[in-house]
Amino acid sequence: MEKGCLFCRILAKEISAKMVHEDDRAIAFEDINPQAPTHVLIVPRRHIAGLNDVGADDAALLGHLQLVAAQIAGKRGIAESGYRTVLNTGRGAGQSIFHLHLHLLGGRGLRWPPG
């Protein structure tokens, strides 16, 4: 846990969030500033600042985050219509909280290219 990290504080239950999933490796909760009808953040329990900080040992964890996203998409009824998973890396890509997290977006048409 990182002392000043917002997501670590959510993990420690110091800050409340609308949880949609919890397991031994990750949590998922509603984004407080949603960009789509479904906008869920999927966060590993272990503090990792960003994708540049993962190693080969983290491959299973990264896959697990994607599987959680697919499970939530199925439960939300957006699996068939389509959804997007986004992992921003660095300030220039829009990462504002430096605890690795995956965005699950869906429930509306998503244009390409993003941004």
C-alpha positions in Angstrom: 0.0 0.0 0.0 1.2 3.5 -0.9 0.3 6.0 1.8 -1.1 8.8 -0.4 -2.6 6.7 -3.1 -6.3 7.1 -3.6 -6.9 3.6 -4.8 -4.9 2.1 -1.9 -7.1 4.1 0.5 -10.2 2.7 -1.3 -8.6 -0.8 -0.9 -8.1 -0.1 2.8 -11.7 1.0 3.1 -10.6 4.5 4.2 -12.6 5.9 1.3 -15.9 4.5 0.2 -16.6 3.4 -3.4 -19.5 1.7 -5.1 -18.0 -1.8 -5.4 -19.1 -4.1 -8.2 -16.4 -6.8 -7.7 -14.0 -8.0 -5.1 -11.6 -11.0 -5.1 -8.2 -11.8 -3.7 -6.4 -10.1 -6.6 -8.5 -7.1 -7.6 -11.5 -4.9 -6.8 -13.8 -3.1 -9.2 -15.9 0.0 -8.6 -17.9 2.6 -10.4 -15.9 5.6 -11.7 -17.0 8.8 -10.0 -16.8 10.7 -13.3 -18.3 8.2 -15.8 -17.6 8.7 -19.5 -20.1 6.0 -20.5 -23.2 4.4 -19.0 -20.9 1.6 -17.8 -17.6 3.0 -16.5 -16.0 0.7 -14.0 -12.4 0.8 -12.7 -10.7 -2.5 -12.1 -7.8 -2.2 -9.7 -5.2 -4.7 -8.5 -4.9 -5.1 -4.7 -1.2 -4.8 -5.0 0.1 -1.2 -5.6 1.7 -0.9 -9.0 2.2 2.6 -10.2 1.6 1.8 -13.9 2.1 -0.5 -16.8 5.8 0.5 -17.0 6.3 -0.9 -13.6 5.0 -4.5 -14.2 7.3 -7.5 -14.8 6.9 -10.9 -16.3 5.6 -12.2 -13.0 2.6 -9.8 -13.4 1.3 -11.3 -16.6 -1.3 -13.4 -14.8 -2.5 -10.4 -12.8 -2.9 -8.3 -16.0 -4.9 -11.2 -17.6 -7.0 -11.4 -14.4 -7.9 -7.7 -14.7 -9.2 -8.3 -18.3 -11.1 -11.4 -17.2 -12.8 -9.4 -14.4 -13.7 -6.7 -17.1 -15.3 -9.4 -19.3 -17.3 -10.8 -16.3 -18.6 -7.4 -15.4 -19.5 -6.6 -19.0 -21.5 -9.8 -19.1 -23.3 -9.0 -15.9 -24.1 -5.5 -17.2 -25.5 -6.8 -20.4 -22.9 -5.0 -22.7 -20.9 -8.0 -23.7 -22.8 -8.6 -26.9 -23.1 -4.9 -28.0 -19.5 -4.2 -27.2 -17.3 -2.6 -24.7 -13.8 -1.2 -24.3 -11.0 -1.7 -21.8 -8.5 1.0 -21.4 -5.2 1.1 -19.5 -3.7 4.6 -19.5 0.0 4.8 -18.9 1.6 8.1 -18.0 0.3 11.6 -17.7 0.4 12.2 -21.5 -2.0 9.3 -21.9 -4.4 10.6 -19.3 -3.3 8.6 -16.2 -4.1 10.7 -13.3 -3.9 8.2 -10.4 -0.7 6.3 -10.3 -2.0 2.9 -9.2 -2.5 0.7 -12.2 -6.1 0.4 -13.2 -8.2 -0.8 -16.1 -11.2 1.2 -17.3 -14.3 -0.8 -18.5 -16.4 1.4 -20.8 -19.7 0.5 -22.5 -23.4 1.0 -22.8 -23.1 3.5 -25.7 -21.3 3.6 -29.1 -17.6 4.2 -28.7 -15.8 5.9 -31.6 -12.4 5.1 -33.0 -9.9 6.5 -32.7 -10.4 7.6 -29.1 -9.1 10.9 -27.7 
